[in-house]
Protein backbone atom coordinates (compact mmCIF):
# COMPACT_ATOMS: atom_id res chain seq x y z
CA UNK A 1 0.00 0.00 0.00
CA UNK A 2 1.61 3.23 -1.10
CA UNK A 3 0.81 6.77 -0.10
CA UNK A 4 0.19 9.14 -2.97
CA UNK A 5 2.19 12.31 -3.42
CA UNK A 6 -0.83 14.46 -2.52
CA UNK A 7 -1.36 12.55 0.71
CA UNK A 8 2.32 13.09 1.62
CA UNK A 9 1.98 16.86 1.07
CA UNK A 10 -1.15 16.92 3.23
CA UNK A 11 0.58 15.01 6.05
CA UNK A 12 3.68 17.23 5.88
CA UNK A 13 1.53 20.40 5.76
CA UNK A 14 -0.58 19.36 8.75
CA UNK A 15 2.54 18.36 10.68
CA UNK A 16 4.09 21.77 9.97
CA UNK A 17 0.98 23.58 11.19
CA UNK A 18 0.89 21.50 14.38
CA UNK A 19 4.56 22.23 15.07
CA UNK A 20 4.05 25.95 14.48
CA UNK A 21 1.14 25.93 16.92
CA UNK A 22 3.43 24.34 19.53
CA UNK A 23 6.06 27.07 19.12
CA UNK A 24 6.85 28.87 22.40
CA UNK A 25 6.23 32.21 20.69
CA UNK A 26 2.96 31.13 19.06
CA UNK A 27 0.35 33.81 19.62
CA UNK A 28 2.88 36.53 20.53
CA UNK A 29 2.88 39.62 18.36
CA UNK A 30 6.15 41.22 17.27
CA UNK A 31 7.24 43.77 19.85
CA UNK A 32 6.93 47.34 18.55
CA UNK A 33 10.23 49.22 18.26
CA UNK A 34 11.15 51.82 20.84
CA UNK A 35 10.85 55.23 19.23
CA UNK A 36 11.87 58.69 20.26
CA UNK A 37 14.66 59.85 22.53
CA UNK A 38 16.03 57.85 25.44
CA UNK A 39 14.30 58.37 28.81
CA UNK A 40 16.16 57.92 32.07
CA UNK A 41 15.08 55.14 34.40
CA UNK A 42 15.95 53.35 37.62
CA UNK A 43 19.39 51.77 37.39
CA UNK A 44 20.89 54.27 34.93
CA UNK A 45 24.23 55.82 35.85
CA UNK A 46 24.35 59.46 34.77
CA UNK A 47 27.06 62.10 34.72
CA UNK A 48 26.02 65.69 35.47
CA UNK A 49 28.44 68.39 34.34
CA UNK A 50 27.93 71.93 35.65
CA UNK A 51 30.06 74.48 33.81
CA UNK A 52 32.51 76.32 36.10
CA UNK A 53 31.30 74.49 39.20
CA UNK A 54 33.18 71.21 39.74
CA UNK A 55 31.46 70.72 43.11
CA UNK A 56 28.14 70.24 41.31
CA UNK A 57 29.62 67.96 38.63
CA UNK A 58 29.44 64.31 39.56
CA UNK A 59 28.13 60.86 38.65
CA UNK A 60 24.81 59.69 40.05
CA UNK A 61 22.77 56.49 40.09
CA UNK A 62 19.06 56.80 39.40
CA UNK A 63 17.40 55.10 42.39
CA UNK A 64 14.54 52.59 42.34
CA UNK A 65 12.25 55.55 43.03
CA UNK A 66 13.60 57.28 39.89
CA UNK A 67 15.43 60.01 41.80
CA UNK A 68 18.94 61.26 42.46
CA UNK A 69 20.26 63.22 45.44
CA UNK A 70 21.68 66.39 43.85
CA UNK A 71 23.78 68.81 45.94
CA UNK A 72 21.95 71.99 46.96
CA UNK A 73 18.66 70.75 45.44
CA UNK A 74 18.12 67.56 47.43
CA UNK A 75 16.14 64.67 45.95
CA UNK A 76 15.05 65.32 42.37
CA UNK A 77 13.17 63.07 39.95
CA UNK A 78 15.18 61.96 36.91
CA UNK A 79 13.17 58.96 35.67
CA UNK A 80 10.99 59.57 32.65
CA UNK A 81 13.00 62.56 31.44
CA UNK A 82 15.42 62.66 28.53
CA UNK A 83 19.00 63.57 29.51
CA UNK A 84 18.63 67.00 27.86
CA UNK A 85 15.29 67.66 29.60
CA UNK A 86 16.81 66.68 32.93
CA UNK A 87 19.80 68.99 32.32
CA UNK A 88 17.40 71.87 31.56
CA UNK A 89 15.42 71.07 34.73
CA UNK A 90 18.57 71.10 36.91
CA UNK A 91 19.80 74.35 35.33
CA UNK A 92 16.40 75.97 35.84
CA UNK A 93 16.25 74.89 39.49
CA UNK A 94 19.79 76.13 40.21
CA UNK A 95 19.01 79.47 38.53
CA UNK A 96 15.55 80.16 39.96
CA UNK A 97 16.66 79.32 43.48
CA UNK A 98 19.52 81.80 43.13
CA UNK A 99 22.18 79.15 43.65
CA UNK A 100 24.03 79.87 40.38
CA UNK A 101 23.92 82.76 37.94
CA UNK A 102 22.98 81.51 34.42
CA UNK A 103 23.95 77.88 35.10
CA UNK A 104 25.03 75.66 32.20
CA UNK A 105 24.29 72.00 32.94
CA UNK A 106 24.63 68.92 30.77
CA UNK A 107 23.61 65.34 31.52
CA UNK A 108 24.93 62.21 29.81
CA UNK A 109 24.25 58.55 30.40
CA UNK A 110 27.44 56.94 31.68
CA UNK A 111 25.94 53.44 31.92
CA UNK A 112 22.52 52.29 30.77
CA UNK A 113 20.24 49.87 32.57
CA UNK A 114 21.19 46.27 31.78
CA UNK A 115 19.42 43.78 29.54
CA UNK A 116 18.87 40.20 30.64
CA UNK A 117 19.05 37.03 28.59
CA UNK A 118 17.57 33.72 29.74
CA UNK A 119 17.34 30.24 28.31
CA UNK A 120 19.44 28.54 25.68
CA UNK A 121 22.61 30.63 25.64
CA UNK A 122 26.01 29.64 26.99
CA UNK A 123 26.03 32.23 29.81
CA UNK A 124 22.53 33.47 30.73
CA UNK A 125 22.56 36.62 32.82
CA UNK A 126 22.70 40.39 32.93
CA UNK A 127 24.60 42.39 30.32
CA UNK A 128 25.26 46.11 29.91
CA UNK A 129 22.99 47.71 27.34
CA UNK A 130 24.58 49.69 24.53
CA UNK A 131 22.66 51.88 22.06
CA UNK A 132 22.04 49.96 18.83
CA UNK A 133 22.14 46.56 20.57
CA UNK A 134 20.20 43.76 18.87
CA UNK A 135 19.13 40.32 20.06
CA UNK A 136 22.07 38.87 18.11
CA UNK A 137 24.48 41.21 19.93
CA UNK A 138 23.32 40.18 23.41
CA UNK A 139 23.44 36.49 22.42
CA UNK A 140 27.06 37.02 21.32
CA UNK A 141 27.84 38.63 24.70
CA UNK A 142 26.22 35.63 26.39
CA UNK A 143 28.62 33.25 24.65
CA UNK A 144 26.34 32.26 21.76
CA UNK A 145 23.49 29.80 21.47
CA UNK A 146 23.51 26.32 22.97
CA UNK A 147 23.13 23.43 20.53
CA UNK A 148 19.43 23.09 21.50
CA UNK A 149 18.48 26.75 20.98
CA UNK A 150 15.72 28.01 18.72
CA UNK A 151 17.51 30.96 17.12
CA UNK A 152 14.46 32.71 15.69
CA UNK A 153 12.14 33.90 17.10
CA UNK A 154 12.68 34.57 20.80
CA UNK A 155 10.51 36.43 23.28
CA UNK A 156 11.10 39.67 25.14
CA UNK A 157 9.48 41.41 28.08
CA UNK A 158 9.84 45.19 27.65
CA UNK A 159 8.95 48.11 29.89
CA UNK A 160 10.84 50.90 28.06
CA UNK A 161 8.58 52.94 25.81
CA UNK A 162 5.38 50.98 26.47
CA UNK A 163 2.18 53.04 26.28
CA UNK A 164 1.16 52.64 29.93
CA UNK A 165 4.55 51.78 31.46
CA UNK A 166 3.46 48.21 32.13
CA UNK A 167 5.56 45.27 30.90
CA UNK A 168 4.73 44.08 27.38
CA UNK A 169 5.62 40.63 26.03
CA UNK A 170 6.26 39.98 22.36
CA UNK A 171 8.44 38.09 19.94
CA UNK A 172 11.68 39.30 18.42
CA UNK A 173 14.16 38.16 15.79
CA UNK A 174 17.95 38.36 15.74
CA UNK A 175 17.81 41.77 14.02
CA UNK A 176 15.40 43.38 16.52
CA UNK A 177 16.80 46.37 18.41
CA UNK A 178 16.66 46.05 22.19
CA UNK A 179 15.85 48.60 24.87
CA UNK A 180 17.39 48.96 28.34
CA UNK A 181 15.74 46.62 30.83
CA UNK A 182 14.62 44.08 28.18
CA UNK A 183 14.39 40.47 29.33
CA UNK A 184 15.03 38.11 26.40
CA UNK A 185 14.20 34.39 26.47
CA UNK A 186 15.86 32.03 23.98
CA UNK A 187 13.79 28.86 23.77
CA UNK A 188 14.83 25.21 23.54
CA UNK A 189 13.95 22.98 20.61
CA UNK A 190 12.75 19.50 21.44
CA UNK A 191 13.88 17.58 18.35
C-alpha positions as CSV (number, residue, x, y, z in Angstrom):
1,X,0.0,0.0,0.0
2,X,1.6,3.2,-1.1
3,X,0.8,6.8,-0.1
4,X,0.2,9.1,-3.0
5,X,2.2,12.3,-3.4
6,X,-0.8,14.5,-2.5
7,X,-1.4,12.5,0.7
8,X,2.3,13.1,1.6
9,X,2.0,16.9,1.1
10,X,-1.1,16.9,3.2
11,X,0.6,15.0,6.1
12,X,3.7,17.2,5.9
13,X,1.5,20.4,5.8
14,X,-0.6,19.4,8.8
15,X,2.5,18.4,10.7
16,X,4.1,21.8,10.0
17,X,1.0,23.6,11.2
18,X,0.9,21.5,14.4
19,X,4.6,22.2,15.1
20,X,4.0,25.9,14.5
21,X,1.1,25.9,16.9
22,X,3.4,24.3,19.5
23,X,6.1,27.1,19.1
24,X,6.8,28.9,22.4
25,X,6.2,32.2,20.7
26,X,3.0,31.1,19.1
27,X,0.4,33.8,19.6
28,X,2.9,36.5,20.5
29,X,2.9,39.6,18.4
30,X,6.1,41.2,17.3
31,X,7.2,43.8,19.8
32,X,6.9,47.3,18.6
33,X,10.2,49.2,18.3
34,X,11.1,51.8,20.8
35,X,10.9,55.2,19.2
36,X,11.9,58.7,20.3
37,X,14.7,59.9,22.5
38,X,16.0,57.9,25.4
39,X,14.3,58.4,28.8
40,X,16.2,57.9,32.1
41,X,15.1,55.1,34.4
42,X,16.0,53.3,37.6
43,X,19.4,51.8,37.4
44,X,20.9,54.3,34.9
45,X,24.2,55.8,35.8
46,X,24.4,59.5,34.8
47,X,27.1,62.1,34.7
48,X,26.0,65.7,35.5
49,X,28.4,68.4,34.3
50,X,27.9,71.9,35.6
51,X,30.1,74.5,33.8
52,X,32.5,76.3,36.1
53,X,31.3,74.5,39.2
54,X,33.2,71.2,39.7
55,X,31.5,70.7,43.1
56,X,28.1,70.2,41.3
57,X,29.6,68.0,38.6
58,X,29.4,64.3,39.6
59,X,28.1,60.9,38.6
60,X,24.8,59.7,40.0
61,X,22.8,56.5,40.1
62,X,19.1,56.8,39.4
63,X,17.4,55.1,42.4
64,X,14.5,52.6,42.3
65,X,12.2,55.5,43.0
66,X,13.6,57.3,39.9
67,X,15.4,60.0,41.8
68,X,18.9,61.3,42.5
69,X,20.3,63.2,45.4
70,X,21.7,66.4,43.8
71,X,23.8,68.8,45.9
72,X,21.9,72.0,47.0
73,X,18.7,70.7,45.4
74,X,18.1,67.6,47.4
75,X,16.1,64.7,46.0
76,X,15.1,65.3,42.4
77,X,13.2,63.1,39.9
78,X,15.2,62.0,36.9
79,X,13.2,59.0,35.7
80,X,11.0,59.6,32.6
81,X,13.0,62.6,31.4
82,X,15.4,62.7,28.5
83,X,19.0,63.6,29.5
84,X,18.6,67.0,27.9
85,X,15.3,67.7,29.6
86,X,16.8,66.7,32.9
87,X,19.8,69.0,32.3
88,X,17.4,71.9,31.6
89,X,15.4,71.1,34.7
90,X,18.6,71.1,36.9
91,X,19.8,74.3,35.3
92,X,16.4,76.0,35.8
93,X,16.3,74.9,39.5
94,X,19.8,76.1,40.2
95,X,19.0,79.5,38.5
96,X,15.5,80.2,40.0
97,X,16.7,79.3,43.5
98,X,19.5,81.8,43.1
99,X,22.2,79.2,43.7
100,X,24.0,79.9,40.4
101,X,23.9,82.8,37.9
102,X,23.0,81.5,34.4
103,X,23.9,77.9,35.1
104,X,25.0,75.7,32.2
105,X,24.3,72.0,32.9
106,X,24.6,68.9,30.8
107,X,23.6,65.3,31.5
108,X,24.9,62.2,29.8
109,X,24.2,58.6,30.4
110,X,27.4,56.9,31.7
111,X,25.9,53.4,31.9
112,X,22.5,52.3,30.8
113,X,20.2,49.9,32.6
114,X,21.2,46.3,31.8
115,X,19.4,43.8,29.5
116,X,18.9,40.2,30.6
117,X,19.0,37.0,28.6
118,X,17.6,33.7,29.7
119,X,17.3,30.2,28.3
120,X,19.4,28.5,25.7
121,X,22.6,30.6,25.6
122,X,26.0,29.6,27.0
123,X,26.0,32.2,29.8
124,X,22.5,33.5,30.7
125,X,22.6,36.6,32.8
126,X,22.7,40.4,32.9
127,X,24.6,42.4,30.3
128,X,25.3,46.1,29.9
129,X,23.0,47.7,27.3
130,X,24.6,49.7,24.5
131,X,22.7,51.9,22.1
132,X,22.0,50.0,18.8
133,X,22.1,46.6,20.6
134,X,20.2,43.8,18.9
135,X,19.1,40.3,20.1
136,X,22.1,38.9,18.1
137,X,24.5,41.2,19.9
138,X,23.3,40.2,23.4
139,X,23.4,36.5,22.4
140,X,27.1,37.0,21.3
141,X,27.8,38.6,24.7
142,X,26.2,35.6,26.4
143,X,28.6,33.2,24.6
144,X,26.3,32.3,21.8
145,X,23.5,29.8,21.5
146,X,23.5,26.3,23.0
147,X,23.1,23.4,20.5
148,X,19.4,23.1,21.5
149,X,18.5,26.8,21.0
150,X,15.7,28.0,18.7
151,X,17.5,31.0,17.1
152,X,14.5,32.7,15.7
153,X,12.1,33.9,17.1
154,X,12.7,34.6,20.8
155,X,10.5,36.4,23.3
156,X,11.1,39.7,25.1
157,X,9.5,41.4,28.1
158,X,9.8,45.2,27.6
159,X,9.0,48.1,29.9
160,X,10.8,50.9,28.1
161,X,8.6,52.9,25.8
162,X,5.4,51.0,26.5
163,X,2.2,53.0,26.3
164,X,1.2,52.6,29.9
165,X,4.5,51.8,31.5
166,X,3.5,48.2,32.1
167,X,5.6,45.3,30.9
168,X,4.7,44.1,27.4
169,X,5.6,40.6,26.0
170,X,6.3,40.0,22.4
171,X,8.4,38.1,19.9
172,X,11.7,39.3,18.4
173,X,14.2,38.2,15.8
174,X,18.0,38.4,15.7
175,X,17.8,41.8,14.0
176,X,15.4,43.4,16.5
177,X,16.8,46.4,18.4
178,X,16.7,46.0,22.2
179,X,15.9,48.6,24.9
180,X,17.4,49.0,28.3
181,X,15.7,46.6,30.8
182,X,14.6,44.1,28.2
183,X,14.4,40.5,29.3
184,X,15.0,38.1,26.4
185,X,14.2,34.4,26.5
186,X,15.9,32.0,24.0
187,X,13.8,28.9,23.8
188,X,14.8,25.2,23.5
189,X,13.9,23.0,20.6
190,X,12.8,19.5,21.4
191,X,13.9,17.6,18.3
